[in-house]
Amino acid sequence: NSKIVKNKNGTLHNTTRYYTKVPVRDDDMYFIATDGDRCDNLANRFYGNSGLWWYIAHVNHLKTMNVPAGTSLRIPANPPAQKGY
Protein backbone atom coordinates (compact mmCIF):
# COMPACT_ATOMS: atom_id res chain seq x y z
CA ASN A 1 0.00 0.00 0.00
CA SER A 2 1.08 3.53 -0.60
CA LYS A 3 -0.46 6.93 -0.26
CA ILE A 4 -0.04 10.20 -2.09
CA VAL A 5 1.33 13.10 -0.07
CA LYS A 6 2.19 16.68 -0.87
CA ASN A 7 5.68 17.93 -0.01
CA LYS A 8 6.62 21.51 1.00
CA ASN A 9 6.77 22.61 -2.64
CA GLY A 10 3.25 21.35 -3.32
CA THR A 11 4.46 18.43 -5.44
CA LEU A 12 2.51 15.19 -5.06
CA HIS A 13 4.37 11.90 -4.67
CA ASN A 14 3.77 8.35 -3.49
CA THR A 15 4.99 7.07 -0.16
CA THR A 16 5.42 3.43 0.72
CA ARG A 17 3.61 2.01 3.73
CA TYR A 18 5.49 -0.59 5.77
CA TYR A 19 3.49 -3.16 7.70
CA THR A 20 4.48 -4.82 10.92
CA LYS A 21 4.98 -8.56 11.14
CA VAL A 22 1.76 -10.45 11.88
CA PRO A 23 2.39 -12.70 14.90
CA VAL A 24 1.65 -16.41 14.60
CA ARG A 25 -1.34 -17.54 16.64
CA ASP A 26 -2.55 -20.99 17.63
CA ASP A 27 -5.81 -20.43 15.77
CA ASP A 28 -4.19 -19.50 12.43
CA MET A 29 -5.13 -21.74 9.52
CA TYR A 30 -2.75 -23.32 7.04
CA PHE A 31 -3.59 -24.02 3.43
CA ILE A 32 -1.80 -25.67 0.51
CA ALA A 33 -2.50 -23.78 -2.72
CA THR A 34 -3.73 -25.62 -5.78
CA ASP A 35 -3.49 -24.62 -9.42
CA GLY A 36 -5.31 -21.33 -10.07
CA ASP A 37 -5.47 -20.09 -6.47
CA ARG A 38 -5.29 -16.32 -6.04
CA CYS A 39 -5.04 -14.17 -2.94
CA ASP A 40 -8.33 -12.37 -3.63
CA ASN A 41 -10.26 -15.63 -3.95
CA LEU A 42 -8.65 -17.01 -0.79
CA ALA A 43 -9.46 -13.82 1.13
CA ASN A 44 -13.08 -14.14 0.03
CA ARG A 45 -13.14 -17.82 0.99
CA PHE A 46 -11.58 -17.40 4.44
CA TYR A 47 -12.67 -13.86 5.38
CA GLY A 48 -15.70 -13.18 3.19
CA ASN A 49 -13.91 -10.13 1.80
CA SER A 50 -11.79 -10.31 -1.36
CA GLY A 51 -10.44 -6.82 -0.55
CA LEU A 52 -8.26 -8.38 2.15
CA TRP A 53 -6.15 -10.16 -0.50
CA TRP A 54 -3.21 -7.91 0.40
CA TYR A 55 -3.21 -9.24 3.97
CA ILE A 56 -2.73 -12.85 2.86
CA ALA A 57 -0.04 -11.71 0.42
CA HIS A 58 1.71 -9.70 3.14
CA VAL A 59 1.70 -12.51 5.71
CA ASN A 60 3.07 -14.98 3.17
CA HIS A 61 5.60 -12.64 1.52
CA LEU A 62 3.93 -12.92 -1.88
CA LYS A 63 4.67 -10.40 -4.62
CA THR A 64 1.74 -11.28 -6.88
CA MET A 65 -1.94 -12.09 -6.49
CA ASN A 66 -1.42 -15.53 -8.06
CA VAL A 67 -0.25 -18.28 -5.73
CA PRO A 68 1.86 -21.10 -7.18
CA ALA A 69 0.34 -24.57 -6.70
CA GLY A 70 1.88 -26.39 -3.75
CA THR A 71 2.67 -23.20 -1.82
CA SER A 72 1.99 -23.51 1.90
CA LEU A 73 0.10 -20.45 3.12
CA ARG A 74 -0.65 -19.18 6.59
CA ILE A 75 -4.10 -17.65 6.88
CA PRO A 76 -4.25 -15.59 10.08
CA ALA A 77 -7.42 -16.28 12.07
CA ASN A 78 -8.02 -12.58 12.74
CA PRO A 79 -7.85 -10.36 9.66
CA PRO A 80 -7.46 -6.62 10.12
CA ALA A 81 -10.69 -4.82 10.97
CA GLN A 82 -10.38 -2.50 8.01
CA LYS A 83 -8.53 -2.19 4.74
CA GLY A 84 -5.23 -0.47 5.33
CA TYR A 85 -4.32 -2.41 8.52
N, C-alpha and C positions, 0 to 999 in steps of 0.2 A: 504494500500500500504506500501511496505517497500523497502529498497534498501540495497545492499550489500556494505559495506565499509571495508577498510583495516585499522587496528589499527597500533600503533607505532611498534609493533613486527612483522608486516606483516601478521597477522592472519585476515582472512575474517570473517565477521559476519553480520547478518541482523540488520537493524535499523527500528524502527517503525515510520511511518510518521503520524503526527497528523494534521487533517484538521480543518479549522475554521468553525464556524457555518454559514450556508447559510441563509442570511436574508430573511424573508417573503416579497414577493412583491405582489402588487395588481393583476398582470397578471399571477401569479402562477396558475396551474391547480390542481384540486383535482380529485381523482379517487378511486373508491371502487373496490378492487381486487375480481376476481371471481376464482373459482376452476381452478388450473393449471397455474395461472399467475406467471411469473418469471421476475426478474429485467432486464435481458438481452432482453427479448421480449418487455417489456414496454419501455426500452430505445430505441429500434429500432422503435417502434410504435410512440413515442413522439418526438424523436430526430433524427431518421434515422441513428442511430449508436448504435449497441448493445454493443460496447465497453464502453459505458458510464453507464453500469449497476451499477457500483460502486457508481456513483453519486446519483442515486435514493436510493440505499441502505443506503448511508451515511446520506442523508437528512432525511430519515425515520427511522433511527436507527435500521436497519435490520442486522441480523447476517448471514443470508443465502440468496442465490439467489432466493429461492422459497418464494412466498408471500402467507400467509394464506388467504383463501377466506373470504371476509368481512372486510379485513384490509383497513382502509382509508389511502391513500397515497397522499402526496404532491409532485407534479411534478413541479419543478422550471421552469419558462418560459425560462430562459437563462441558458443553460448548460455551463460548462466550455469550453473554446475554444480548449483545448487540453487535452488528457489523462494525468492524473497526477495532474491537478487542481493546 
